Amino acid sequence: MSKVAAYLQEHILGEVSTNASVLKAMSTDASVLEITPELVIYPRVTNDIRKVARFAWQLAEKGHIMGLTARGSGTDQTGAAIGGGATIVMPAHMNRICEFDAKQKLVRVQAGLNAGALNEALALHGMAIPALPVSQQYSTVGGAVANNASGYLSGLYGDMRNWVHQVEVVLANGDVLQTQRISKRELSKKKGLQTFEGEIYRNLDNLIEDSKQMMTDKLADNVRDNVGYAAITQVKQKDGSFDLTPLLVGSQGTLGIVSEMILKTEFVSTSQSVVAASFTTKELARDVLDQLRALYPVFLEYFDGALFDNATARGKKYDICKSDDGLVGAVILVGFDDFNEHARLRKAKKAAKLLEAVASKVLRANGTEAVDLLALRDVTTYAITPAGRNMSAPSLIDGAYVPFRRSEDFAKAVEALAAKYHVELPLHGRMLDNIYYTRPVLELQKVGDKQKIFKLLDEYTKVVDAHGGHIIGEAGEGRVKARFAHAQLDDEVAALFTSVKSIFDPSGILNPGVKQVVELRQLVSELRSDYDTTSLASYSPAD
């Protein structure tokens, strides 16, 4: 064990490991990259994280940078949960629900808590956090907050930033900060503090004031843009009140390490009415989307028929695909969750009637029977676990945002890109918040397919940008996408984001290389050829 590891082992309640097998296990997440840490830390309390950060700060003052990477379940798809210094693993000990206030509809939890377990606990009270992602079965709440994640209900309920009330965050120097919205007078007091916290408030407030017009012109409308620190626009309100919470949510551990958080909860209907429809062509499906949006569903999803072709080729059967013509160009899934049963059924009936006029087949289900139709969503998991011994489908370009009005042109451009690179790029879209997913199937043992990774990322990013969208509409850019996402930034915006990072992390301790542009040669050197999804085998279909 190194001297650093031995020192930390002595001073924290949790454990420190330099075991080769542990380091290997923590060298990968769900991205295509591999970076082996120097040591792995399992904190038991926030004070453990504080001590580690303080030690890293002191090392930085002496010229040695030991990066700190906070890690949940390791399911991050952008390389943000791996790093070369110390990896701080939350779920081992910091995984509790600390407090639930039913009256205020708030819950305080630790960062390593399983997100699905949280929603299951809240369900006992008829409540939920509907923005949690579909990966909640195997991901952590801290990861969802760090990535500003969203789920299939987020078109109606918003992303995680809308559901975070406060956070407890360990700053780069080891100080612990509790965020909340503070008044103009309280902000003045914070700015007067002769501490690192005071320095952050002073410098960030000055930056916001100096950049006010630029942010209004270039950031205000980017509501689905998670690149960099675009949420800085939400920190200071017109009344002078100030809250660091929106900025820390989605920062991927680059501004501070969130140890605890207070989340908002809400009563959510457990009964849904769901309608599914299949179409002979993609165009027919897209033409009806606007009418369905007008019915105010809780979710509206579009699936390229190729996704169902892939699943049926592997033996899966879908009733929605059984029609007289046998052709499936696309499938639409729409749901309603109104508490009023009559209103919910009326909307579902209206949606079915709209779809029956143009679709090949329409199925409708209510209440517990809706579960069968909701299972159609799992067709995307067959794209995640492709057939073929050496084939993989890394999450390279998932989560882009494209405005609804440009969706058809965007889809055609993606088809052209797929043809250019001889890969299939079937789209799955959340059509209420306009988030798109697609995964190329590659054989990463082949040099040619490895080369496609960054070429695809580059050109797909440009396609999204050309259609008025943002490559990071969901989650964050991490390491894998940062170079390509930041290439689309205005110079002033890029400089603003660099300044934000410098204010919170002047020595570059916190998750270095994440949300930052790195050389392409470095990314290539970090690529792994054994990418697979076996860690998710309990949650995804397998051959």
Secondary structure as UniProt FT lines:
FT   HELIX           3..11
FT   STRAND          15..17
FT   HELIX           20..25
FT   TURN            26..27
FT   STRAND          33..34
FT   STRAND          39..42
FT   HELIX           46..61
FT   TURN            62..63
FT   STRAND          68..71
FT   TURN            80..81
FT   STRAND          86..89
FT   TURN            91..93
FT   STRAND          97..101
FT   TURN            102..105
FT   STRAND          106..110
FT   TURN            111..112
FT   HELIX           115..123
FT   TURN            124..126
FT   STRAND          127..128
FT   TURN            130..131
FT   HELIX           134..137
FT   HELIX           141..146
FT   TURN            147..148
FT   TURN            152..153
FT   HELIX           154..157
FT   HELIX           160..163
FT   STRAND          164..170
FT   TURN            172..173
FT   STRAND          176..178
FT   HELIX           184..191
FT   HELIX           196..210
FT   HELIX           212..218
FT   TURN            219..221
FT   TURN            223..224
FT   TURN            228..229
FT   HELIX           230..234
FT   TURN            238..239
FT   HELIX           245..248
FT   TURN            249..250
FT   TURN            252..253
FT   STRAND          257..264
FT   STRAND          266..267
FT   STRAND          273..279
FT   HELIX           282..293
FT   TURN            294..295
FT   STRAND          299..304
FT   HELIX           305..313
FT   TURN            314..315
FT   HELIX           319..321
FT   STRAND          330..336
FT   HELIX           341..356
FT   TURN            357..358
FT   STRAND          361..366
FT   HELIX           367..369
FT   HELIX           370..374
FT   HELIX           375..379
FT   HELIX           380..384
FT   TURN            389..390
FT   TURN            398..399
FT   STRAND          400..401
FT   HELIX           404..406
FT   HELIX           407..421
FT   STRAND          428..430
FT   TURN            431..434
FT   STRAND          435..437
FT   TURN            444..445
FT   HELIX           447..466
FT   TURN            467..468
FT   TURN            478..481
FT   HELIX           482..486
FT   TURN            487..488
FT   HELIX           491..504
FT   TURN            506..507
FT   TURN            512..515
FT   HELIX           520..526
FT   HELIX           534..536
FT   TURN            537..539
//
